[in-house]
């Protein structure tokens, strides 16, 4: 009997690879350190955005997108500038081509449908700079769980036929390499004690036994480092996002997203590149109902909130909500503090505050048409947003500006932050508000808001009608302390276009493959320095598919 293909990590990329292998009747063993409840990994918690170009959904909404425009946006955002970027550039070109020609068909054939096309990472205000020129964030109807179901279901069916086996609570500690050929031939590690923890909850690392498994090929799909704050800080690019490593983060992924397999593969001879390229958000909330340690939730903001740094100064153009994540992160780090403030009102939060994550969007996750209609046409925030307003430690809700600033100052003391003067804050708000007295303005954020409302989907259900924040008709006033939130690795194991891991000298590592975040979503850094969003799930799908197809071809 042919030795199985061993997939290390049962996340989305691993399931996609297993799906392609199972189609070819290739025996697969999926090894994961977590229990069965965590099959699918962090993708379960995602909003389900997938990057597509010139899709039928875009065309229906009147969005004119093209391969050429998407390629320009990608490369302008990535800013590839290193010798190690040879394969990442190849992967970037291949991904945009796949997103244009095949992604929509591939995922819809798997049973995925889209509820909407959103406009994420709107850019830095320049046609030649970072950002999406048009909306490309295809929101999955059913969010992350629906994406997982599309690939978990065929893998489960293959398991019933004996084609796929699962080894849960098996933690890989070493790759086994044939000394004579240099090929990867297996994995060894420890069996962890049984655990009945719910999905996402940190589990025990107590070991009860050891194991060795041998296979024809090894595919690493174990994820990135976002759940390992120590590793995030170790790899923090002070030269680029300095001048210091932030002291405080909330964590956007479960604790099992620990980056262990990156070091394990490197010790076995794999090449790791671009470890300093990461993607962390600037609009994180402490989850009032935490699942994993330091659990953070990202706000998906519309463009209207006033964004102040910890000292009370407005962030400069074009660092507005939803525009340029890493440029905003760099600016925040330069202030010497690791939090900022959103100032808004009831009207803005009702229309523009989304929360990332499947569990924070029960209407879309549960495929409730009535819930979606309420979100679009209702006058109140969604239930999860209301819960954060009531229970979240980062929220201040008051009827007067003086009381609002007093509340902000109480929260600032918790972080040894500066005390704000109410008149200074009033001045920043008034300067913004006066720009709404005419239909035109010199303020770049006001122009951004007006531009966003030119997209009918945004005008109808995502961007509030322009108004003054201090207008009592739109109260109460709301301040939100925004924290830095860890999320994605943009670097990782270097791979060629077949997902074959490479050695430091550029030669293929025989029988060793990698896909998903552990491979920087392909090549060791397909995004370069910056992401366009919708490219994380899409990157897992694209690179997992590539790995599965190539390994199936090799085994066959």
Backbone torsions as a table, in degrees:
resi	resn	phi	psi	omega
1	UNK	NA	134.9	-179.5
2	UNK	-64.3	138.7	178.2
3	UNK	-62.7	145.0	-176.5
4	UNK	-73.8	164.7	167.4
5	UNK	-87.4	127.5	-179.8
6	UNK	-98.5	122.8	175.7
7	UNK	-106.8	120.4	-178.4
8	UNK	-97.4	100.7	-179.2
9	UNK	117.4	118.1	-177.0
10	UNK	-98.7	35.8	175.2
11	UNK	-82.8	-167.5	-175.3
12	UNK	-60.6	-46.9	-178.8
13	UNK	-60.7	-40.2	178.2
14	UNK	-65.0	-39.6	178.8
15	UNK	-67.7	-37.9	178.1
16	UNK	-65.8	-44.6	177.4
17	UNK	-60.1	-43.5	179.8
18	UNK	-64.3	-36.7	177.8
19	UNK	-60.8	-46.5	-179.8
20	UNK	-66.1	-39.1	178.6
21	UNK	-67.1	-41.1	-179.1
22	UNK	-64.9	-32.8	176.8
23	UNK	-58.6	-30.5	-179.3
24	UNK	-96.8	12.1	178.6
25	UNK	61.7	30.2	177.9
26	UNK	-87.5	129.6	-180.0
27	UNK	-68.8	129.3	-176.1
28	UNK	-126.1	139.8	169.3
29	UNK	-119.6	119.1	177.5
30	UNK	-97.2	121.3	-177.1
31	UNK	-110.4	128.4	-178.6
32	UNK	-145.9	141.2	-178.0
33	UNK	-75.7	-16.0	-179.5
34	UNK	-94.3	174.6	179.6
35	UNK	-84.2	178.0	-173.9
36	UNK	-63.6	-26.3	-179.6
37	UNK	-62.1	-20.9	-177.0
38	UNK	-97.6	9.1	178.2
39	UNK	-57.1	130.5	-175.8
40	UNK	104.7	-15.9	173.1
41	UNK	60.8	-148.0	-172.6
42	UNK	-72.9	-16.1	179.3
43	UNK	-60.2	-27.5	178.4
44	UNK	-56.7	-36.6	-174.4
45	UNK	-84.7	-1.3	-173.1
46	UNK	-79.7	163.9	175.4
47	UNK	-75.6	-19.2	175.6
48	UNK	92.0	24.1	-180.0
49	UNK	-77.8	135.4	-179.9
50	UNK	-129.8	131.2	-178.0
51	UNK	-80.3	114.7	174.5
52	UNK	-128.8	153.6	-177.3
53	UNK	-122.6	129.0	179.1
54	UNK	55.2	44.6	-179.2
55	UNK	-78.3	166.8	176.1
56	UNK	-64.8	-32.8	177.2
57	UNK	-65.6	-41.5	177.0
58	UNK	-63.1	-47.2	-177.6
59	UNK	-62.1	-38.0	178.0
60	UNK	-61.2	-34.9	-178.9
61	UNK	-87.4	3.0	177.8
62	UNK	82.2	15.8	179.5
63	UNK	-85.7	124.6	178.9
64	UNK	-99.0	100.6	-179.5
65	UNK	-116.8	163.8	-179.4
66	UNK	-157.1	161.7	175.6
67	UNK	-57.5	-43.9	-176.1
68	UNK	-64.6	-43.6	-179.7
69	UNK	-65.9	-43.9	179.9
70	UNK	-64.8	-38.7	179.6
71	UNK	-65.3	-40.8	177.7
72	UNK	-63.4	-45.6	179.4
73	UNK	-60.2	-43.1	-177.3
74	UNK	-63.4	-51.7	-175.1
75	UNK	-72.1	-31.2	174.7
76	UNK	-66.5	-32.4	178.3
77	UNK	-79.5	-39.9	-175.6
78	UNK	-69.2	-38.9	179.4
79	UNK	51.4	48.1	179.3
80	UNK	-55.0	129.6	-176.2
81	UNK	-148.5	15.0	-176.5
82	UNK	-120.2	155.5	174.4
83	UNK	-59.1	-35.6	-179.9
84	UNK	-68.6	-5.9	-176.8
85	UNK	-86.3	8.6	178.5
86	UNK	-57.8	-54.7	-178.7
87	UNK	-73.3	-39.5	173.7
88	UNK	-54.8	-38.8	177.8
89	UNK	-66.2	-39.9	176.8
90	UNK	-61.2	-42.8	179.1
91	UNK	-65.8	-38.8	-179.9
92	UNK	-61.5	-47.1	178.8
93	UNK	-61.8	-43.1	-179.2
94	UNK	-66.0	-38.4	-179.0
95	UNK	-66.8	-45.5	-179.8
96	UNK	-62.3	-39.2	176.4
97	UNK	-62.9	-42.3	179.2
98	UNK	-66.4	-41.1	178.8
99	UNK	-62.7	-28.3	179.3
100	UNK	-82.9	-43.6	-169.5
101	UNK	-97.9	-28.7	-167.6
102	UNK	-134.0	-24.1	-171.0
103	UNK	-57.3	-49.7	-177.6
104	UNK	-58.5	-47.8	-179.3
105	UNK	-64.5	-42.5	-177.4
106	UNK	-61.2	-48.7	-175.9
107	UNK	-75.1	-34.4	178.6
108	UNK	-69.6	-34.7	174.5
109	UNK	-64.8	-25.2	177.2
110	UNK	-82.1	-6.3	177.7
111	UNK	106.6	7.4	-179.1
112	UNK	-90.3	139.6	173.5
113	UNK	-130.2	164.1	-175.5
114	UNK	-113.1	138.3	179.1
115	UNK	-89.5	-27.9	-173.4
116	UNK	-168.5	167.5	172.1
117	UNK	-121.8	111.5	-177.8
118	UNK	-97.6	166.1	-178.5
119	UNK	-111.4	95.8	178.4
120	UNK	-100.6	156.5	179.2
121	UNK	45.7	70.0	-174.4
122	UNK	-70.6	-14.0	170.4
123	UNK	112.3	177.3	-175.1
124	UNK	-99.0	12.9	177.3
125	UNK	89.2	5.9	-177.5
126	UNK	-127.0	138.9	177.3
127	UNK	-65.6	-23.5	-178.2
128	UNK	-101.1	7.2	-176.1
129	UNK	-109.3	-160.9	-176.5
130	UNK	-70.3	149.0	168.0
131	UNK	121.2	166.1	177.2
132	UNK	-87.2	123.3	177.7
133	UNK	-68.6	-26.4	-178.8
134	UNK	-140.0	164.2	175.6
135	UNK	-64.0	130.8	179.2
136	UNK	-137.9	-1.1	-175.3
137	UNK	-83.0	95.5	-176.6
138	UNK	-83.3	107.0	-176.2
139	UNK	-79.4	119.4	-178.5
140	UNK	-69.5	132.3	174.1
141	UNK	-72.1	105.5	-172.8
142	UNK	113.7	-3.4	179.4
143	UNK	52.0	-154.6	-173.9
144	UNK	-53.1	-44.1	179.2
145	UNK	-56.7	-33.7	178.6
146	UNK	-70.8	-35.8	175.5
147	UNK	-63.6	-45.5	-179.9
148	UNK	-63.2	-43.0	-177.8
149	UNK	-57.5	-36.0	-178.3
150	UNK	-60.5	-29.0	-178.4
151	UNK	-111.4	-24.9	175.9
152	UNK	-70.0	-38.7	-176.9
153	UNK	-58.9	-50.0	178.7
154	UNK	-66.2	-30.0	177.3
155	UNK	-68.9	-41.3	176.5
156	UNK	-62.1	-41.2	178.0
157	UNK	-63.6	-39.6	177.7
158	UNK	-66.2	-34.1	178.7
159	UNK	-64.2	-37.4	178.0
160	UNK	-62.6	-27.7	-179.4
161	UNK	-91.4	-0.1	179.7
162	UNK	83.6	8.8	-179.4
163	UNK	-82.1	-33.2	-179.7
164	UNK	-119.0	134.5	173.2
165	UNK	-118.9	148.7	177.3
166	UNK	-112.5	138.9	173.1
167	UNK	-124.8	83.2	178.8
168	UNK	-79.3	157.4	-178.8
169	UNK	59.9	28.2	173.8
170	UNK	-109.7	110.6	-178.0
171	UNK	-98.6	116.6	179.0
172	UNK	-75.8	129.1	178.4
173	UNK	-115.1	-11.2	-175.6
174	UNK	-160.0	142.1	168.5
175	UNK	-90.1	135.1	177.3
176	UNK	-91.7	122.5	-176.1
177	UNK	-117.9	131.0	177.1
178	UNK	-67.7	121.9	-175.3
179	UNK	-65.6	-28.8	-176.5
180	UNK	-84.4	-34.7	-176.5
181	UNK	-105.8	-18.0	-176.0
182	UNK	75.3	10.5	-177.5
183	UNK	-87.7	147.8	172.1
184	UNK	-74.4	127.0	-176.2
185	UNK	-124.8	-5.1	179.9
186	UNK	177.0	-174.9	178.0
187	UNK	-137.0	151.2	171.9
188	UNK	-137.1	156.0	-178.6
189	UNK	179.4	-151.6	-176.0
190	UNK	-120.1	145.1	171.5
191	UNK	-89.8	126.8	179.8
192	UNK	-88.2	153.4	-179.3
193	UNK	-60.6	149.8	-179.6
194	UNK	-55.9	147.4	-178.7
195	UNK	-141.4	136.4	176.4
196	UNK	-112.2	22.1	179.4
197	UNK	-62.7	150.0	178.2
198	UNK	-71.3	163.9	179.6
199	UNK	-53.6	131.6	175.7
200	UNK	88.3	-20.4	-178.9
201	UNK	-74.9	135.8	-179.8
202	UNK	-61.0	132.6	-175.6
203	UNK	-109.2	166.6	-179.5
204	UNK	-64.7	148.3	174.1
205	UNK	-112.3	18.7	176.8
206	UNK	-70.7	127.9	-178.0
207	UNK	-95.4	149.6	179.2
208	UNK	-125.1	-12.2	-178.8
209	UNK	-169.6	174.5	175.1
210	UNK	-114.6	166.7	177.1
211	UNK	-150.6	158.2	169.4
212	UNK	-136.3	135.1	175.8
213	UNK	-130.0	139.5	-179.9
214	UNK	-118.5	142.2	-177.6
215	UNK	-147.9	169.2	179.4
216	UNK	-75.2	-33.1	178.5
217	UNK	-148.0	152.2	176.9
218	UNK	-117.5	130.3	176.9
219	UNK	-119.4	118.0	179.8
220	UNK	-94.6	120.7	179.5
221	UNK	-137.6	48.6	-167.0
222	UNK	-92.0	-0.6	177.6
223	UNK	90.0	-173.7	-173.4
224	UNK	-104.3	-145.3	-171.1
225	UNK	-117.5	7.0	-170.5
226	UNK	-60.2	-25.0	178.3
227	UNK	-88.0	-1.2	-177.5
228	UNK	-112.9	89.7	-174.4
229	UNK	-62.1	-35.7	178.7
230	UNK	-61.2	-40.2	179.6
231	UNK	-71.9	-35.7	175.5
232	UNK	-59.3	-47.2	-179.4
233	UNK	-65.8	-38.3	179.4
234	UNK	-60.7	-38.7	-176.4
235	UNK	-94.1	3.7	-174.3
236	UNK	-62.3	127.4	-177.9
237	UNK	-82.9	84.4	-177.9
238	UNK	-59.6	-34.0	-179.0
239	UNK	-66.3	-25.1	-176.1
240	UNK	-108.9	-35.2	-179.0
241	UNK	-118.5	18.2	-175.4
242	UNK	-63.0	-163.2	8.9
243	UNK	-91.4	4.1	178.9
244	UNK	-146.5	160.1	175.6
245	UNK	-78.3	127.7	180.0
246	UNK	-56.5	145.3	-179.9
247	UNK	-84.0	-30.5	-169.4
248	UNK	-126.3	131.8	174.4
249	UNK	-133.9	153.8	155.4
250	UNK	-101.5	157.1	-168.2
251	UNK	-112.5	125.1	-172.4
252	UNK	-91.9	-0.9	-178.1
253	UNK	-138.9	159.5	-178.9
254	UNK	-63.2	163.7	-176.2
255	UNK	-63.9	-25.3	-178.2
256	UNK	-72.7	-7.9	174.2
257	UNK	-83.5	75.4	-165.2
258	UNK	-108.9	-5.7	176.8
259	UNK	74.2	8.4	-174.6
260	UNK	-58.9	-41.1	-173.6
261	UNK	-68.9	-21.0	176.5
262	UNK	-63.9	-49.3	179.5
263	UNK	-67.2	-38.3	-179.4
264	UNK	-64.0	-42.9	178.1
265	UNK	-66.9	-39.2	178.6
266	UNK	-63.2	-40.5	177.7
267	UNK	-62.5	-28.3	179.4
268	UNK	-83.0	-7.8	177.6
269	UNK	118.1	5.7	178.5
270	UNK	-79.6	152.5	178.2
271	UNK	-92.8	131.0	177.6
272	UNK	-114.4	129.7	-178.2
273	UNK	-130.5	159.8	172.0
274	UNK	57.4	36.2	-179.8
275	UNK	-63.9	-20.5	-179.1
276	UNK	-84.7	-4.1	178.2
277	UNK	-93.5	118.5	-176.5
278	UNK	-140.5	165.9	-178.6
279	UNK	-131.5	102.3	179.8
280	UNK	-123.6	143.9	-173.3
281	UNK	-91.7	159.8	-176.3
282	UNK	-109.7	2.3	-175.1
283	UNK	-122.9	51.7	-176.4
284	UNK	-92.9	142.9	175.9
285	UNK	-115.0	145.0	167.9
286	UNK	-68.5	123.4	-179.6
287	UNK	-71.3	121.1	-179.6
288	UNK	-69.5	-16.5	-178.4
289	UNK	-128.2	66.6	-168.3
290	UNK	-65.6	147.6	174.3
291	UNK	-109.0	-46.6	178.3
292	UNK	-116.1	169.6	-176.8
293	UNK	-59.3	136.3	178.0
294	UNK	56.0	31.9	-172.6
295	UNK	-56.9	122.8	177.4
296	UNK	-117.0	150.3	176.8
297	UNK	-120.1	134.1	178.6
298	UNK	-87.9	135.8	169.8
299	UNK	-80.5	132.6	172.3
300	UNK	-100.3	92.8	-168.9
301	UNK	-86.9	145.8	162.6
302	UNK	-75.5	-178.2	-169.3
303	UNK	-88.9	2.0	-165.5
304	UNK	-93.4	-21.2	-175.8
305	UNK	-64.1	144.9	173.6
306	UNK	-82.0	128.0	-174.5
307	UNK	-110.5	115.8	178.7
308	UNK	-112.5	146.5	173.2
309	UNK	-79.7	-178.7	-174.6
310	UNK	-62.6	-23.1	-179.7
311	UNK	-87.8	-4.6	179.7
312	UNK	95.3	5.7	178.8
313	UNK	-90.3	140.4	178.8
314	UNK	-67.5	138.1	176.4
315	UNK	-65.3	142.9	-176.0
316	UNK	-73.7	161.9	172.0
317	UNK	-65.2	136.8	11.8
318	UNK	-112.7	41.1	-177.6
319	UNK	-90.2	70.8	-179.8
320	UNK	-109.4	162.8	-178.4
321	UNK	-54.8	129.6	174.7
322	UNK	78.4	18.0	-172.7
323	UNK	-107.3	-60.9	-172.2
324	UNK	-143.3	92.2	-170.8
325	UNK	-59.4	-52.0	-173.0
326	UNK	-74.7	-33.4	174.9
327	UNK	-63.9	-38.0	176.4
328	UNK	-66.5	-41.9	177.9
329	UNK	-59.2	-44.5	178.9
330	UNK	-60.4	-44.0	-179.0
331	UNK	-63.9	-43.7	-179.9
332	UNK	-60.5	-44.3	179.5
333	UNK	-61.6	-30.8	-178.6
334	UNK	-71.7	-16.1	-178.5
335	UNK	-79.6	-15.4	-176.5
336	UNK	88.9	0.5	178.4
337	UNK	-125.4	158.0	-176.7
338	UNK	-115.5	30.5	173.4
339	UNK	-148.1	162.6	176.9
340	UNK	-138.8	-177.1	-179.9
341	UNK	-127.7	133.7	161.6
342	UNK	-96.4	133.1	169.7
343	UNK	-117.5	128.7	-175.5
344	UNK	-154.3	-165.1	-179.8
345	UNK	-142.4	-179.7	-175.9
346	UNK	-61.1	-38.4	-179.5
347	UNK	-63.2	-43.9	-178.4
348	UNK	-68.3	-45.3	-177.1
349	UNK	-66.4	-31.4	179.7
350	UNK	-67.0	-34.0	-175.6
351	UNK	-98.1	-34.0	-164.2
352	UNK	-113.3	-6.7	-178.1
353	UNK	-95.0	103.7	167.5
354	UNK	-101.5	158.8	175.9
355	UNK	-120.6	134.4	-179.7
356	UNK	-75.1	144.4	174.7
357	UNK	120.5	143.6	-179.1
358	UNK	-62.9	-40.1	-176.1
359	UNK	-72.9	-17.8	179.5
360	UNK	-92.4	1.8	-179.0
361	UNK	-135.0	64.6	-174.7
362	UNK	-62.1	-27.0	179.2
363	UNK	-64.5	-47.6	-178.8
364	UNK	-75.0	-41.7	-178.6
365	UNK	-61.6	-41.6	-179.1
366	UNK	-88.3	5.1	177.6
367	UNK	56.4	47.1	-178.9
368	UNK	-95.3	110.1	178.2
369	UNK	-65.5	-40.7	178.4
370	UNK	-62.6	-40.5	177.9
371	UNK	-62.9	-40.7	177.9
372	UNK	-65.1	-40.9	178.7
373	UNK	-64.3	-37.7	177.6
374	UNK	-64.4	-40.2	178.7
375	UNK	-62.3	-43.1	-174.7
376	UNK	-74.0	-43.6	-171.1
377	UNK	-106.6	-8.5	-179.5
378	UNK	-73.8	168.0	-177.9
379	UNK	-110.4	7.0	-179.0
380	UNK	-119.3	157.1	174.4
381	UNK	-63.0	161.0	175.0
382	UNK	-62.7	160.4	179.3
383	UNK	-54.8	-47.7	178.4
384	UNK	-60.9	-37.8	177.5
385	UNK	-66.0	-42.1	177.1
386	UNK	-60.3	-36.9	178.7
387	UNK	-64.3	-39.7	177.2
388	UNK	-67.5	-38.8	177.6
389	UNK	-60.8	-34.4	-178.0
390	UNK	-83.6	-41.7	-170.9
391	UNK	-111.4	-18.5	-172.3
392	UNK	-69.9	134.0	-177.3
393	UNK	-73.4	-10.0	-177.9
394	UNK	-96.6	0.7	-173.6
395	UNK	-104.2	140.2	169.9
396	UNK	-127.2	125.7	179.8
397	UNK	-126.4	118.0	-176.9
398	UNK	-145.1	158.5	179.8
399	UNK	-85.7	-22.6	-178.9
400	UNK	-120.2	153.0	-179.4
401	UNK	-66.9	-37.4	-179.9
402	UNK	-62.5	-41.8	177.7
403	UNK	-68.6	-35.2	178.9
404	UNK	-62.9	-48.2	-178.5
405	UNK	-66.3	-34.8	175.6
406	UNK	-60.8	-41.6	176.9
407	UNK	-66.2	-39.9	176.8
408	UNK	-60.7	-40.2	-179.4
409	UNK	-67.7	-33.0	175.0
410	UNK	-63.2	-42.6	178.3
411	UNK	-68.7	-36.0	179.8
412	UNK	-61.9	-36.7	179.6
413	UNK	-60.4	-32.2	179.8
414	UNK	-62.8	-23.6	-177.1
415	UNK	-115.2	16.7	-177.6
416	UNK	55.6	37.1	-179.0
417	UNK	-92.2	167.1	-178.1
418	UNK	-70.5	149.1	174.6
419	UNK	-83.1	134.6	-175.7
420	UNK	-94.1	146.1	176.1
421	UNK	-94.1	128.8	-174.2
422	UNK	-60.4	-35.2	-178.6
423	UNK	-72.2	-32.7	175.7
424	UNK	-65.9	-41.3	178.5
425	UNK	-66.9	-41.1	178.8
426	UNK	-60.0	-40.6	-179.6
427	UNK	-62.3	-44.0	179.6
428	UNK	-61.8	-41.5	179.8
429	UNK	-67.5	-43.9	-179.0
430	UNK	-63.6	-38.7	177.9
431	UNK	-61.2	-39.1	176.2
432	UNK	-68.9	-46.0	-175.0
433	UNK	-63.8	-37.1	-178.4
434	UNK	-62.3	-22.5	-179.7
435	UNK	-73.1	-7.8	179.8
436	UNK	-99.0	9.2	-179.3
437	UNK	-79.3	-13.8	177.0
438	UNK	-127.1	169.6	178.1
439	UNK	-80.2	-1.4	-179.5
440	UNK	-135.1	164.3	-172.4
441	UNK	-164.0	156.8	172.3
442	UNK	-92.1	-7.6	-174.8
443	UNK	-81.8	126.6	-175.5
444	UNK	-64.9	-33.3	179.3
445	UNK	-69.8	-37.9	176.5
446	UNK	-63.0	-41.9	176.5
447	UNK	-62.8	-37.2	177.2
448	UNK	-61.9	-44.4	179.7
449	UNK	-62.1	-46.2	-179.5
450	UNK	-64.6	-37.4	178.2
451	UNK	-65.6	-43.2	-179.9
452	UNK	-60.8	-35.4	-178.8
453	UNK	-76.1	-6.1	171.4
454	UNK	-75.4	-17.3	175.0
455	UNK	-89.2	112.1	-171.3
456	UNK	-53.5	-38.7	179.9
457	UNK	-62.3	-39.8	179.0
458	UNK	-69.4	-42.9	-178.5
459	UNK	-64.1	-37.8	-175.4
460	UNK	-74.7	-40.0	-170.3
461	UNK	-138.2	8.7	-172.0
462	UNK	-132.6	-30.2	-175.3
463	UNK	-119.2	124.0	-178.1
464	UNK	-66.2	150.9	174.0
465	UNK	-61.6	132.8	-176.6
466	UNK	-56.1	135.7	-179.5
467	UNK	-162.8	171.7	179.1
468	UNK	-86.4	132.8	-178.7
469	UNK	-62.9	-35.0	-177.2
470	UNK	-84.5	4.9	175.4
471	UNK	-71.4	117.9	-176.0
472	UNK	-58.6	-23.6	-179.5
473	UNK	-63.8	-19.7	-176.7
474	UNK	-106.0	7.0	-177.7
475	UNK	-75.6	176.2	7.2
476	UNK	-75.6	171.4	175.2
477	UNK	-81.3	149.1	-177.8
478	UNK	-135.9	134.9	170.6
479	UNK	-121.0	139.2	179.6
480	UNK	-128.7	123.2	173.8
481	UNK	-77.6	118.9	-178.9
482	UNK	-99.5	125.3	-177.2
483	UNK	-105.5	159.0	173.5
484	UNK	-75.4	136.2	-173.7
485	UNK	-126.7	123.3	179.6
486	UNK	-72.8	147.5	177.9
487	UNK	-148.4	-75.7	-164.8
488	UNK	-122.3	151.1	169.0
489	UNK	-93.7	131.5	176.4
490	UNK	-101.4	-6.1	174.2
491	UNK	-115.9	178.9	-179.8
492	UNK	161.2	-150.5	-178.5
493	UNK	-67.9	128.7	179.9
494	UNK	-75.2	131.2	-179.6
495	UNK	-134.8	155.4	171.1
496	UNK	-86.6	-173.9	-174.0
497	UNK	-70.1	-9.8	174.3
498	UNK	-92.7	5.0	-175.6
499	UNK	71.2	12.2	175.8
500	UNK	-73.1	124.4	178.6
501	UNK	-65.4	143.6	-179.5
502	UNK	-107.9	154.6	174.2
503	UNK	-89.4	168.2	179.5
504	UNK	-56.6	-26.2	178.7
505	UNK	-85.7	3.6	177.0
506	UNK	90.4	-3.7	179.2
507	UNK	-84.1	151.9	179.5
508	UNK	-66.1	142.4	172.4
509	UNK	-86.6	107.8	-173.0
510	UNK	-56.1	132.1	172.8
511	UNK	68.3	10.8	179.1
512	UNK	-115.5	125.0	-177.8
513	UNK	-127.5	159.8	178.2
514	UNK	-148.8	146.0	-179.7
515	UNK	-149.7	160.7	179.9
516	UNK	80.7	-154.5	-172.7
517	UNK	-65.5	-31.2	-179.8
518	UNK	-62.6	-23.0	177.0
519	UNK	-104.8	24.8	-175.6
520	UNK	58.2	29.3	-176.8
521	UNK	63.7	18.7	174.1
522	UNK	130.4	122.3	174.5
523	UNK	81.3	-9.9	-175.3
524	UNK	93.7	17.8	177.5
525	UNK	150.8	55.3	-175.6
526	UNK	-62.1	-26.0	-177.6
527	UNK	-85.1	-9.1	-171.8
528	UNK	64.9	-128.8	-178.3
529	UNK	-88.0	-22.8	-171.3
530	UNK	-142.3	148.4	-179.9
531	UNK	-101.7	156.5	174.5
532	UNK	-101.9	1.5	179.7
533	UNK	73.1	152.7	-172.9
534	UNK	73.5	1.1	-174.9
535	UNK	-100.8	-1.5	179.1
536	UNK	-84.2	-55.7	173.1
537	UNK	-62.6	-43.1	178.1
538	UNK	-60.7	-37.7	178.1
539	UNK	-67.9	-37.4	175.6
540	UNK	-63.8	-42.7	-180.0
541	UNK	-64.7	-48.3	-175.9
542	UNK	-65.7	-47.9	-177.3
543	UNK	-74.1	-35.0	176.0
544	UNK	-64.4	-40.0	176.8
545	UNK	-62.4	-44.9	-179.5
546	UNK	-60.9	-43.2	179.8
547	UNK	-64.9	-45.6	-179.1
548	UNK	-62.2	-43.7	179.9
549	UNK	-63.9	-43.5	-177.4
550	UNK	-68.8	-43.0	180.0
551	UNK	-66.0	-39.8	177.1
552	UNK	-61.0	-40.9	177.6
553	UNK	-63.6	-42.6	-178.9
554	UNK	-66.4	-44.5	180.0
555	UNK	-66.6	-40.3	-178.6
556	UNK	-67.0	NA	NA
